[in-house]
Protein backbone atom coordinates (compact mmCIF):
# COMPACT_ATOMS: atom_id res chain seq x y z
CA UNK A 1 0.00 0.00 0.00
CA UNK A 2 2.74 2.40 1.02
CA UNK A 3 4.78 1.49 -2.05
CA UNK A 4 1.86 2.18 -4.39
CA UNK A 5 1.33 5.60 -2.80
CA UNK A 6 5.00 6.47 -3.28
CA UNK A 7 4.97 5.34 -6.92
CA UNK A 8 1.81 7.39 -7.44
CA UNK A 9 3.42 10.44 -5.88
CA UNK A 10 6.47 10.13 -8.14
CA UNK A 11 4.37 9.83 -11.29
CA UNK A 12 2.26 12.83 -10.22
CA UNK A 13 5.47 14.76 -9.65
CA UNK A 14 6.58 14.01 -13.22
CA UNK A 15 3.17 15.18 -14.44
CA UNK A 16 3.39 18.43 -12.52
CA UNK A 17 6.86 18.99 -13.98
CA UNK A 18 5.34 18.97 -17.47
CA UNK A 19 2.63 21.39 -16.30
CA UNK A 20 5.37 23.69 -14.94
CA UNK A 21 7.27 23.54 -18.24
CA UNK A 22 4.08 24.44 -20.08
CA UNK A 23 3.60 27.46 -17.81
CA UNK A 24 7.18 28.56 -18.51
CA UNK A 25 6.48 28.02 -22.20
CA UNK A 26 3.51 30.38 -22.11
CA UNK A 27 5.84 33.08 -20.77
CA UNK A 28 8.64 32.47 -23.21
CA UNK A 29 6.86 31.85 -26.50
CA UNK A 30 6.68 34.85 -28.83
CA UNK A 31 3.20 34.60 -30.35
CA UNK A 32 -0.24 33.14 -29.73
CA UNK A 33 0.12 30.05 -31.93
CA UNK A 34 3.27 28.96 -30.14
CA UNK A 35 1.80 29.74 -26.71
CA UNK A 36 -1.01 27.39 -27.59
CA UNK A 37 1.48 24.76 -28.68
CA UNK A 38 2.94 24.62 -25.19
CA UNK A 39 0.05 25.87 -23.08
CA UNK A 40 -2.88 23.82 -24.28
CA UNK A 41 -0.77 20.72 -24.67
CA UNK A 42 0.22 20.65 -21.01
CA UNK A 43 -3.14 19.05 -20.39
CA UNK A 44 -2.15 16.01 -22.48
CA UNK A 45 0.93 14.48 -20.87
CA UNK A 46 0.79 16.58 -17.69
CA UNK A 47 -2.71 15.58 -16.74
CA UNK A 48 -2.31 12.03 -18.09
CA UNK A 49 0.63 11.41 -15.74
CA UNK A 50 -1.18 13.20 -12.93
CA UNK A 51 -4.21 10.93 -13.27
CA UNK A 52 -2.07 7.79 -13.47
CA UNK A 53 -0.33 8.90 -10.27
CA UNK A 54 -3.64 9.48 -8.49
CA UNK A 55 -4.81 6.11 -9.78
CA UNK A 56 -1.85 4.39 -8.13
CA UNK A 57 -2.50 6.13 -4.82
CA UNK A 58 -6.25 5.44 -4.84
CA UNK A 59 -6.88 2.30 -6.95
CA UNK A 60 -10.66 2.51 -6.53
CA UNK A 61 -10.75 5.74 -8.58
CA UNK A 62 -9.51 4.19 -11.83
CA UNK A 63 -12.92 4.32 -13.50
CA UNK A 64 -13.50 8.01 -12.92
CA UNK A 65 -9.92 8.88 -13.83
CA UNK A 66 -10.29 6.95 -17.09
CA UNK A 67 -13.49 8.85 -17.89
CA UNK A 68 -11.75 12.17 -17.11
CA UNK A 69 -8.82 11.25 -19.36
CA UNK A 70 -11.13 10.32 -22.24
CA UNK A 71 -13.09 13.57 -21.94
CA UNK A 72 -9.93 15.68 -21.76
CA UNK A 73 -8.44 13.86 -24.77
CA UNK A 74 -11.59 14.49 -26.80
CA UNK A 75 -12.30 18.10 -25.80
CA UNK A 76 -8.80 19.59 -25.42
CA UNK A 77 -7.77 19.28 -29.09
CA UNK A 78 -11.17 20.54 -30.22
CA UNK A 79 -10.91 23.73 -28.19
CA UNK A 80 -7.34 24.45 -29.25
CA UNK A 81 -8.27 23.74 -32.87
CA UNK A 82 -11.15 26.23 -32.67
CA UNK A 83 -8.88 28.86 -31.10
CA UNK A 84 -6.22 28.40 -33.78
CA UNK A 85 -8.85 28.50 -36.53
CA UNK A 86 -10.37 31.71 -35.19
CA UNK A 87 -6.90 33.22 -34.87
CA UNK A 88 -6.10 32.47 -38.49
CA UNK A 89 -9.55 33.67 -39.55
CA UNK A 90 -8.91 37.17 -38.17
CA UNK A 91 -5.72 37.27 -40.22
CA UNK A 92 -2.92 36.41 -37.80
CA UNK A 93 0.04 35.05 -39.74
CA UNK A 94 2.34 32.46 -38.13
CA UNK A 95 5.23 34.80 -38.92
CA UNK A 96 7.17 35.82 -35.81
CA UNK A 97 7.39 39.48 -34.90
CA UNK A 98 10.82 40.99 -35.39
CA UNK A 99 12.05 38.36 -37.83
CA UNK A 100 11.53 39.40 -41.43
CA UNK A 101 11.73 35.82 -42.60
CA UNK A 102 9.89 35.94 -45.90
CA UNK A 103 10.12 32.20 -46.32
CA UNK A 104 7.56 31.46 -43.60
CA UNK A 105 5.17 28.84 -44.87
CA UNK A 106 1.45 29.56 -44.66
CA UNK A 107 -0.37 27.22 -47.02
CA UNK A 108 -3.74 28.16 -45.57
CA UNK A 109 -3.34 31.86 -46.40
CA UNK A 110 -2.33 30.88 -49.94
CA UNK A 111 -5.42 28.70 -50.24
CA UNK A 112 -7.70 31.44 -48.89
CA UNK A 113 -6.25 34.00 -51.30
CA UNK A 114 -6.85 31.65 -54.23
CA UNK A 115 -10.41 31.01 -53.13
CA UNK A 116 -11.10 34.72 -52.83
CA UNK A 117 -9.74 35.20 -56.34
CA UNK A 118 -11.98 32.45 -57.69
CA UNK A 119 -15.15 33.83 -56.14
CA UNK A 120 -14.23 37.35 -57.24
CA UNK A 121 -14.30 38.83 -53.78
CA UNK A 122 -10.81 40.27 -54.11
CA UNK A 123 -8.39 40.01 -51.23
CA UNK A 124 -10.60 40.70 -48.28
CA UNK A 125 -9.04 37.90 -46.30
CA UNK B 1 -32.74 -1.51 -40.00
CA UNK B 2 -30.13 1.14 -40.65
CA UNK B 3 -31.51 3.39 -37.95
CA UNK B 4 -31.51 0.40 -35.60
CA UNK B 5 -27.76 -0.21 -36.04
CA UNK B 6 -26.71 3.32 -35.35
CA UNK B 7 -29.08 3.54 -32.41
CA UNK B 8 -27.58 0.36 -30.99
CA UNK B 9 -24.06 1.75 -31.43
CA UNK B 10 -25.00 5.08 -29.86
CA UNK B 11 -26.54 3.21 -26.95
CA UNK B 12 -23.39 1.10 -26.48
CA UNK B 13 -21.17 4.21 -26.44
CA UNK B 14 -23.37 6.04 -23.93
CA UNK B 15 -23.74 2.97 -21.72
CA UNK B 16 -19.98 2.35 -21.82
CA UNK B 17 -19.19 5.91 -20.73
CA UNK B 18 -21.78 5.66 -17.95
CA UNK B 19 -20.36 2.33 -16.72
CA UNK B 20 -16.87 3.82 -16.51
CA UNK B 21 -18.21 6.90 -14.73
CA UNK B 22 -20.04 5.06 -11.93
CA UNK B 23 -17.27 2.47 -11.57
CA UNK B 24 -18.03 1.00 -8.12
CA UNK B 25 -21.33 -0.26 -9.56
CA UNK B 26 -24.67 0.11 -7.85
CA UNK B 27 -27.77 -1.23 -9.56
CA UNK B 28 -29.86 1.87 -8.96
CA UNK B 29 -27.40 4.16 -10.74
CA UNK B 30 -26.99 1.60 -13.50
CA UNK B 31 -30.73 1.39 -14.27
CA UNK B 32 -31.20 5.17 -14.21
CA UNK B 33 -28.25 5.73 -16.51
CA UNK B 34 -29.31 3.06 -18.98
CA UNK B 35 -32.88 4.43 -19.06
CA UNK B 36 -31.60 7.93 -19.85
CA UNK B 37 -29.22 6.53 -22.50
CA UNK B 38 -32.13 4.70 -24.12
CA UNK B 39 -34.21 7.88 -24.12
CA UNK B 40 -31.37 9.90 -25.71
CA UNK B 41 -30.89 7.24 -28.38
CA UNK B 42 -34.57 7.10 -29.29
CA UNK B 43 -34.90 10.89 -29.57
CA UNK B 44 -34.34 12.08 -33.16
CA UNK B 45 -31.14 14.01 -32.43
CA UNK B 46 -29.14 14.87 -35.58
CA UNK B 47 -25.77 14.06 -34.00
CA UNK B 48 -26.70 10.42 -33.46
CA UNK B 49 -26.03 9.53 -37.09
CA UNK B 50 -22.29 9.93 -36.58
CA UNK B 51 -22.31 6.73 -34.50
CA UNK B 52 -23.18 4.73 -37.62
CA UNK B 53 -19.50 5.01 -38.61
CA UNK B 54 -18.33 3.12 -35.53
CA UNK B 55 -17.44 -0.45 -36.42
CA UNK B 56 -17.66 -3.31 -33.95
CA UNK B 57 -15.73 -5.97 -35.90
CA UNK B 58 -12.99 -7.60 -33.77
CA UNK B 59 -10.23 -6.43 -36.13
CA UNK B 60 -11.31 -2.83 -35.61
CA UNK B 61 -11.35 -3.23 -31.83
CA UNK B 62 -7.82 -4.68 -31.84
CA UNK B 63 -6.61 -1.81 -34.03
CA UNK B 64 -8.27 0.66 -31.64
CA UNK B 65 -6.24 -0.71 -28.72
CA UNK B 66 -3.02 -0.61 -30.75
CA UNK B 67 -3.86 2.91 -31.90
CA UNK B 68 -4.27 4.13 -28.31
CA UNK B 69 -0.76 2.87 -27.50
CA UNK B 70 0.71 4.47 -30.63
CA UNK B 71 -0.99 7.75 -29.69
CA UNK B 72 0.35 7.66 -26.12
CA UNK B 73 3.88 6.87 -27.38
CA UNK B 74 3.64 9.78 -29.82
CA UNK B 75 2.36 12.12 -27.08
CA UNK B 76 5.32 11.21 -24.86
CA UNK B 77 7.88 11.73 -27.64
CA UNK B 78 6.43 15.05 -28.77
CA UNK B 79 5.86 16.38 -25.25
CA UNK B 80 9.49 15.80 -24.32
CA UNK B 81 10.54 17.45 -27.59
CA UNK B 82 8.47 20.58 -26.85
CA UNK B 83 9.63 20.61 -23.21
CA UNK B 84 13.25 20.76 -24.39
CA UNK B 85 12.40 23.56 -26.81
CA UNK B 86 10.89 25.57 -23.93
CA UNK B 87 13.91 25.36 -21.61
CA UNK B 88 16.59 26.12 -24.21
CA UNK B 89 18.02 29.65 -23.84
CA UNK B 90 17.37 30.53 -27.49
CA UNK B 91 13.97 29.26 -28.55
CA UNK B 92 14.53 26.87 -31.47
CA UNK B 93 11.20 27.57 -33.18
CA UNK B 94 10.33 28.31 -36.79
CA UNK B 95 6.54 28.19 -37.07
CA UNK B 96 4.54 27.74 -40.24
CA UNK B 97 1.35 26.22 -41.60
CA UNK B 98 1.69 23.15 -43.82
CA UNK B 99 -0.96 21.54 -46.01
CA UNK B 100 -1.42 17.76 -45.89
CA UNK B 101 -3.77 15.46 -47.75
CA UNK B 102 -5.53 12.60 -45.99
CA UNK B 103 -6.89 9.37 -47.41
CA UNK B 104 -9.59 9.01 -44.77
CA UNK B 105 -13.18 9.24 -45.99
CA UNK B 106 -15.38 8.99 -42.89
CA UNK B 107 -16.17 12.06 -40.80
CA UNK B 108 -15.35 10.37 -37.51
CA UNK B 109 -12.03 9.19 -38.93
CA UNK B 110 -11.07 12.71 -39.99
CA UNK B 111 -12.13 14.03 -36.59
CA UNK B 112 -9.97 11.43 -34.86
CA UNK B 113 -7.01 12.23 -37.14
CA UNK B 114 -7.29 16.00 -36.54
CA UNK B 115 -7.64 15.43 -32.80
CA UNK B 116 -4.63 13.12 -32.67
CA UNK B 117 -2.51 15.64 -34.56
CA UNK B 118 -3.57 18.41 -32.18
CA UNK B 119 -2.95 16.19 -29.14
CA UNK B 120 0.69 15.65 -30.05
CA UNK B 121 2.46 18.86 -28.97
CA UNK B 122 4.19 20.83 -31.68
CA UNK B 123 1.33 20.45 -34.13
CA UNK B 124 -2.15 22.02 -34.21
CA UNK B 125 -4.76 21.39 -36.87
CA UNK B 126 -5.82 24.89 -37.90
CA UNK B 127 -8.38 24.03 -40.58
CA UNK B 128 -9.90 21.11 -42.45
CA UNK B 129 -11.22 21.60 -45.98
CA UNK B 130 -12.46 18.42 -47.62
CA UNK B 131 -9.52 16.03 -47.55
CA UNK B 132 -6.92 18.69 -46.83
CA UNK B 133 -5.62 19.37 -43.34
CA UNK B 134 -3.78 22.59 -42.50
CA UNK B 135 -1.33 21.98 -39.66
CA UNK B 136 0.54 24.60 -37.65
CA UNK B 137 4.04 23.34 -36.87
CA UNK B 138 6.30 24.72 -34.18
CA UNK B 139 9.37 23.95 -36.30
CA UNK B 140 9.04 23.74 -40.09
CA UNK B 141 12.11 22.25 -41.71
CA UNK B 142 13.00 24.16 -44.85
CA UNK B 143 13.73 21.08 -46.91
CA UNK B 144 11.55 18.17 -45.90
CA UNK B 145 8.52 19.72 -44.20
CA UNK B 146 6.20 17.88 -46.56
CA UNK B 147 7.72 14.46 -45.99
CA UNK B 148 7.85 15.01 -42.22
CA UNK B 149 4.19 16.04 -42.13
CA UNK B 150 3.19 13.19 -44.38
CA UNK B 151 5.01 10.82 -42.06
CA UNK B 152 3.16 11.91 -38.93
CA UNK B 153 -0.18 11.83 -40.73
CA UNK B 154 0.26 8.43 -42.35
CA UNK B 155 1.43 7.00 -39.03
CA UNK B 156 -2.02 7.70 -37.55
CA UNK B 157 -3.85 7.12 -40.83
CA UNK B 158 -2.64 3.54 -41.03
CA UNK B 159 -4.71 2.61 -37.97
CA UNK B 160 -7.63 5.01 -38.40
CA UNK B 161 -8.24 3.65 -41.89
CA UNK B 162 -8.97 0.23 -40.42
CA UNK B 163 -10.86 1.53 -37.38
CA UNK B 164 -13.29 3.83 -39.19
CA UNK B 165 -13.15 2.35 -42.68
Interface residues (C-beta under 8 A of the other chain):
Chain A: X18 X21 X22 X24 X25 X28 X29 X30 X31 X33 X34 X36 X37 X38 X41 X44 X45 X48 X60 X61 X62 X63 X64 X66 X67 X70 X73 X74 X76 X77 X78 X80 X81 X84 X85 X88 X94 X95 X96 X101 X103 X104 X105 X106 X107 X108 X109 X111
Chain B: X17 X20 X21 X22 X23 X24 X72 X75 X76 X79 X82 X83 X86 X87 X91 X93 X94 X95 X96 X97 X98 X99 X114 X115 X116 X117 X118 X119 X120 X121 X122 X123 X124 X125 X126 X127 X129 X132 X134 X136 X138 X140 X142 X145
